[in-house]
Amino acid sequence: MSDFPIDSATATPVKFWHKLDDDRIQCDLCPRYCKLHEGQRGLCFVRGRLGDTMVLTTYGRSSGFCVDPIEKKPLNHFLPGTPVFSFGTAGCNLACKYCQNWDISKSREFDTLADQATPEMIALAAKKHGCKSVAYTYNDPVIFHEYAIDVAKACKEYNIKSVAVTAGYVCPEPRAEFYQYMDAANVDLKAFTESFYHKLTGAHLQDVLDTLIYLKHETKVWLELTTLLIPGENDSDKELTELSQWVAENLGPDVPLHFSAFHPDYKMTSTPATPASTLTRAREIAINNGLRYVYTGNIHDKSGGSTYCHNCGQILIGRDWYVLSDWNLTDDGHCNKCGAQCAGVFESAPGTWGAKRQPVRLSLSA
């Protein structure tokens, strides 16, 4: 908890809290259940107590906007090749010691929130830039729940889809409300041991597994997973086998799994970067355990980044970094050689955005 002052002029009242018998307020958004005295903020830093209510301090305030390839989220089976309008805010409800976006997620300086925008402004900017979707990313959208939902509602008016990039650490009631407005999600399954989650993220594994099961079996949200492999922490054959078996048995063989390379950052600068061979080994283990779509990320590996037909082995979508090459899907997402269905959300032809990254200042774009 933090006692950093809350500015009432920019604070927005929120749901998902209740008052305790000892006069503290408990936040019920995520399984941290932060218990706050007057003026305190939760670990996420952006939700806090102001008087006798909970408030969000970053509604309408972003750490920046950018048009990215959808594959960067990473989503390989959701509108391939199309541009996505990406944004986030400050703060995070996890405490990952290896955070690759720590300058945003752990920011305590509100001058990093350089852009201010209403949900309607974001929707209009996404439309102007030809984006098929908006991604709530850079930090976890769980903590700016109300802002994300309002943006998603505004985007729906323009037929723009919503994508959550998240750690999945959220309580059941807000989870159900949030995902009724999302079209796709990439969830970080950070490891497959409670010890990793406790030691390196300050969270718990089972809450994330519960979110994954909920998304797969109780929603229509397109789901993909990402696991950042850290040498000596979550990259053993045993753990990779258990993780991929759990995904196959509980989520099914069609949920794409991305293994990404770690680079030294934040509080783990002495840990070496992940060798490419580790990602290749992880991919082989997952495929051998029944997963059909397994990818390597943060390395140059066209083979590990491409999509193959699970039935005949033909390359369906070729990828070199974020650039698409081969496209062997029919208009309705079947292999054009054997007719097998490729799981995903596809248009009749791929997008042509490529690997471009286009920063956007909203005041100039809306």
FIBAKOL-96589 format. One record per residue (C-alpha): x, y, z. Coordinates in steps of 0.05 Angstrom, whole numbers. Example, Ala and Ser with C-alpha at 12.3 -4.5 7.8 and 13.67 -1.06 7.14 Angstrom:
# residues 2
NODE | 246 | -90 | 156
NODE | 273 | -21 | 143
END
This chain:
# residues 366
NODE | 0 | 0 | 0
NODE | 21 | 72 | -13
NODE | 4 | 139 | 18
NODE | 19 | 179 | -46
NODE | -32 | 236 | -47
NODE | -96 | 226 | -88
NODE | -120 | 285 | -128
NODE | -196 | 288 | -121
NODE | -202 | 329 | -185
NODE | -178 | 270 | -228
NODE | -205 | 212 | -186
NODE | -263 | 170 | -213
NODE | -307 | 129 | -165
NODE | -306 | 54 | -180
NODE | -341 | -11 | -161
NODE | -315 | -75 | -129
NODE | -299 | -56 | -58
NODE | -331 | -61 | 11
NODE | -320 | -31 | 79
NODE | -290 | -73 | 134
NODE | -309 | -73 | 208
NODE | -244 | -38 | 227
NODE | -263 | 21 | 181
NODE | -215 | 2 | 126
NODE | -239 | -7 | 55
NODE | -222 | -72 | 18
NODE | -212 | -72 | -57
NODE | -246 | -132 | -89
NODE | -220 | -123 | -160
NODE | -162 | -172 | -156
NODE | -141 | -228 | -108
NODE | -94 | -181 | -71
NODE | -154 | -153 | -33
NODE | -116 | -90 | -12
NODE | -143 | -61 | 53
NODE | -138 | 14 | 55
NODE | -142 | 70 | 104
NODE | -162 | 140 | 82
NODE | -115 | 166 | 28
NODE | -79 | 100 | 15
NODE | -70 | 67 | -53
NODE | -68 | -7 | -68
NODE | -6 | -42 | -94
NODE | -29 | -26 | -165
NODE | -20 | 47 | -146
NODE | -78 | 72 | -189
NODE | -137 | 49 | -146
NODE | -143 | 80 | -77
NODE | -187 | 105 | -22
NODE | -214 | 176 | -23
NODE | -262 | 188 | 34
NODE | -309 | 130 | 40
NODE | -302 | 104 | -31
NODE | -253 | 72 | -79
NODE | -228 | 113 | -138
NODE | -188 | 103 | -201
NODE | -135 | 157 | -212
NODE | -119 | 143 | -285
NODE | -186 | 145 | -320
NODE | -176 | 180 | -387
NODE | -100 | 185 | -377
NODE | -52 | 141 | -416
NODE | 23 | 128 | -418
NODE | 18 | 134 | -494
NODE | -13 | 108 | -558
NODE | 16 | 68 | -615
NODE | -7 | 30 | -676
NODE | 25 | -40 | -675
NODE | 19 | -105 | -714
NODE | -31 | -150 | -679
NODE | 22 | -204 | -677
NODE | 61 | -162 | -627
NODE | 9 | -172 | -572
NODE | 22 | -230 | -588
NODE | -39 | -256 | -624
NODE | -26 | -301 | -684
NODE | -96 | -326 | -696
NODE | -136 | -262 | -689
NODE | -142 | -219 | -752
NODE | -70 | -234 | -776
NODE | -32 | -177 | -809
NODE | -78 | -122 | -784
NODE | -59 | -60 | -745
NODE | -81 | -53 | -672
NODE | -86 | 12 | -633
NODE | -48 | 1 | -568
NODE | -50 | 39 | -503
NODE | -41 | 30 | -429
NODE | -37 | 70 | -364
NODE | 10 | 72 | -305
NODE | 10 | 19 | -251
NODE | 2 | -57 | -245
NODE | -28 | -106 | -195
NODE | 31 | -155 | -200
NODE | 101 | -144 | -175
NODE | 143 | -181 | -227
NODE | 216 | -174 | -212
NODE | 233 | -182 | -286
NODE | 180 | -135 | -314
NODE | 198 | -115 | -385
NODE | 152 | -53 | -382
NODE | 171 | -31 | -312
NODE | 180 | 42 | -332
NODE | 105 | 43 | -346
NODE | 76 | -9 | -300
NODE | 115 | 14 | -239
NODE | 113 | 88 | -253
NODE | 99 | 134 | -195
NODE | 108 | 196 | -236
NODE | 43 | 220 | -266
NODE | 79 | 263 | -317
NODE | 90 | 197 | -354
NODE | 16 | 199 | -369
NODE | 28 | 246 | -427
NODE | -36 | 234 | -466
NODE | -107 | 246 | -442
NODE | -166 | 218 | -480
NODE | -238 | 202 | -472
NODE | -262 | 133 | -495
NODE | -294 | 166 | -556
NODE | -228 | 199 | -576
NODE | -192 | 132 | -573
NODE | -245 | 98 | -616
NODE | -242 | 154 | -667
NODE | -166 | 152 | -669
NODE | -167 | 76 | -680
NODE | -216 | 85 | -737
NODE | -175 | 141 | -768
NODE | -112 | 98 | -768
NODE | -148 | 39 | -800
NODE | -143 | -6 | -739
NODE | -187 | -68 | -735
NODE | -178 | -71 | -659
NODE | -156 | -34 | -597
NODE | -108 | -68 | -548
NODE | -107 | -53 | -473
NODE | -34 | -68 | -461
NODE | 34 | -43 | -434
NODE | 6 | -52 | -364
NODE | -52 | -96 | -342
NODE | -121 | -71 | -361
NODE | -150 | -104 | -300
NODE | -130 | -44 | -259
NODE | -162 | 7 | -305
NODE | -225 | -36 | -311
NODE | -276 | 20 | -318
NODE | -235 | 60 | -369
NODE | -222 | -3 | -411
NODE | -296 | -22 | -412
NODE | -317 | 48 | -433
NODE | -266 | 48 | -489
NODE | -290 | -20 | -512
NODE | -362 | 5 | -513
NODE | -341 | 65 | -555
NODE | -301 | 22 | -603
NODE | -359 | -25 | -614
NODE | -398 | 33 | -644
NODE | -346 | 34 | -700
NODE | -340 | -42 | -707
NODE | -271 | -41 | -675
NODE | -255 | -101 | -632
NODE | -223 | -101 | -564
NODE | -161 | -141 | -542
NODE | -138 | -151 | -470
NODE | -65 | -165 | -457
NODE | -65 | -187 | -385
NODE | -36 | -230 | -329
NODE | -106 | -256 | -314
NODE | -102 | -238 | -240
NODE | -173 | -216 | -226
NODE | -232 | -235 | -182
NODE | -292 | -271 | -211
NODE | -344 | -215 | -210
NODE | -302 | -161 | -244
NODE | -274 | -214 | -291
NODE | -344 | -231 | -316
NODE | -361 | -157 | -326
NODE | -295 | -141 | -361
NODE | -294 | -199 | -411
NODE | -364 | -188 | -437
NODE | -334 | -129 | -474
NODE | -271 | -163 | -499
NODE | -263 | -200 | -565
NODE | -194 | -230 | -554
NODE | -143 | -238 | -498
NODE | -71 | -257 | -492
NODE | -59 | -281 | -420
NODE | 10 | -287 | -390
NODE | 16 | -355 | -358
NODE | 80 | -334 | -325
NODE | 101 | -403 | -300
NODE | 70 | -467 | -275
NODE | 92 | -468 | -203
NODE | 64 | -431 | -143
NODE | 135 | -418 | -119
NODE | 151 | -378 | -182
NODE | 87 | -337 | -176
NODE | 99 | -323 | -102
NODE | 173 | -308 | -107
NODE | 177 | -269 | -173
NODE | 108 | -238 | -183
NODE | 77 | -233 | -113
NODE | 15 | -268 | -139
NODE | -15 | -338 | -141
NODE | -19 | -389 | -197
NODE | -88 | -417 | -184
NODE | -124 | -350 | -194
NODE | -93 | -345 | -263
NODE | -113 | -417 | -281
NODE | -184 | -401 | -259
NODE | -185 | -342 | -307
NODE | -160 | -385 | -364
NODE | -213 | -438 | -352
NODE | -267 | -384 | -347
NODE | -245 | -351 | -413
NODE | -243 | -416 | -451
NODE | -307 | -448 | -426
NODE | -353 | -391 | -406
NODE | -339 | -337 | -458
NODE | -331 | -328 | -533
NODE | -266 | -289 | -524
NODE | -210 | -313 | -571
NODE | -155 | -337 | -524
NODE | -79 | -343 | -533
NODE | -26 | -353 | -479
NODE | 45 | -328 | -470
NODE | 99 | -355 | -424
NODE | 164 | -315 | -417
NODE | 218 | -367 | -405
NODE | 270 | -345 | -354
NODE | 334 | -387 | -349
NODE | 335 | -428 | -286
NODE | 266 | -404 | -263
NODE | 211 | -435 | -306
NODE | 246 | -469 | -364
NODE | 257 | -541 | -340
NODE | 231 | -599 | -382
NODE | 188 | -620 | -323
NODE | 153 | -554 | -316
NODE | 144 | -544 | -391
NODE | 113 | -613 | -396
NODE | 66 | -601 | -338
NODE | 46 | -533 | -366
NODE | 32 | -557 | -437
NODE | -6 | -619 | -411
NODE | -50 | -575 | -368
NODE | -65 | -529 | -427
NODE | -82 | -589 | -472
NODE | -126 | -622 | -420
NODE | -162 | -560 | -392
NODE | -164 | -511 | -450
NODE | -157 | -558 | -510
NODE | -106 | -567 | -566
NODE | -128 | -506 | -607
NODE | -107 | -452 | -557
NODE | -43 | -421 | -584
NODE | 16 | -418 | -536
NODE | 74 | -370 | -545
NODE | 142 | -381 | -512
NODE | 180 | -315 | -509
NODE | 252 | -299 | -494
NODE | 270 | -262 | -430
NODE | 321 | -205 | -430
NODE | 353 | -178 | -366
NODE | 312 | -121 | -338
NODE | 285 | -86 | -276
NODE | 307 | -126 | -214
NODE | 335 | -186 | -253
NODE | 391 | -154 | -292
NODE | 441 | -208 | -272
NODE | 398 | -265 | -301
NODE | 422 | -283 | -372
NODE | 378 | -276 | -433
NODE | 340 | -337 | -456
NODE | 377 | -378 | -510
NODE | 339 | -391 | -574
NODE | 350 | -465 | -562
NODE | 307 | -461 | -499
NODE | 248 | -434 | -538
NODE | 256 | -487 | -592
NODE | 258 | -542 | -538
NODE | 197 | -514 | -504
NODE | 159 | -512 | -570
NODE | 176 | -585 | -584
NODE | 154 | -606 | -515
NODE | 87 | -571 | -522
NODE | 74 | -599 | -591
NODE | 91 | -669 | -566
NODE | 40 | -659 | -511
NODE | -16 | -647 | -561
NODE | -17 | -571 | -573
NODE | -28 | -553 | -646
NODE | -4 | -481 | -648
NODE | 60 | -466 | -609
NODE | 104 | -406 | -624
NODE | 171 | -377 | -606
NODE | 176 | -302 | -593
NODE | 227 | -246 | -584
NODE | 276 | -284 | -629
NODE | 284 | -289 | -704
NODE | 254 | -357 | -720
NODE | 209 | -362 | -781
NODE | 195 | -435 | -769
NODE | 175 | -423 | -696
NODE | 134 | -362 | -714
NODE | 93 | -393 | -770
NODE | 26 | -430 | -767
NODE | 20 | -501 | -794
NODE | -39 | -545 | -810
NODE | -48 | -594 | -753
NODE | -74 | -646 | -802
NODE | -28 | -645 | -863
NODE | 30 | -602 | -839
NODE | 25 | -549 | -893
NODE | 47 | -479 | -874
NODE | -17 | -438 | -867
NODE | 10 | -370 | -845
NODE | 84 | -355 | -855
NODE | 114 | -304 | -807
NODE | 183 | -272 | -805
NODE | 182 | -229 | -743
NODE | 116 | -191 | -753
NODE | 115 | -195 | -829
NODE | 68 | -245 | -861
NODE | 90 | -285 | -922
NODE | 53 | -350 | -938
NODE | -23 | -350 | -933
NODE | -56 | -417 | -947
NODE | -123 | -408 | -914
NODE | -190 | -409 | -949
NODE | -239 | -351 | -940
NODE | -270 | -387 | -880
NODE | -204 | -407 | -846
NODE | -192 | -478 | -872
NODE | -127 | -507 | -899
NODE | -130 | -500 | -975
NODE | -95 | -566 | -983
NODE | -132 | -615 | -938
NODE | -192 | -575 | -914
NODE | -177 | -579 | -840
NODE | -202 | -521 | -797
NODE | -150 | -474 | -769
NODE | -174 | -447 | -702
NODE | -178 | -371 | -698
NODE | -213 | -308 | -721
NODE | -195 | -295 | -793
NODE | -216 | -250 | -850
NODE | -218 | -274 | -922
NODE | -149 | -244 | -934
NODE | -92 | -224 | -887
NODE | -77 | -153 | -869
NODE | -17 | -117 | -897
NODE | 6 | -75 | -838
NODE | 73 | -112 | -831
NODE | 122 | -96 | -776
NODE | 110 | -21 | -772
NODE | 105 | 13 | -704
NODE | 72 | 81 | -707
NODE | 70 | 123 | -644
NODE | 9 | 168 | -641
NODE | -6 | 232 | -603
NODE | -80 | 231 | -593
NODE | -90 | 306 | -594
NODE | -66 | 305 | -666
NODE | -102 | 242 | -688
NODE | -173 | 243 | -663
END
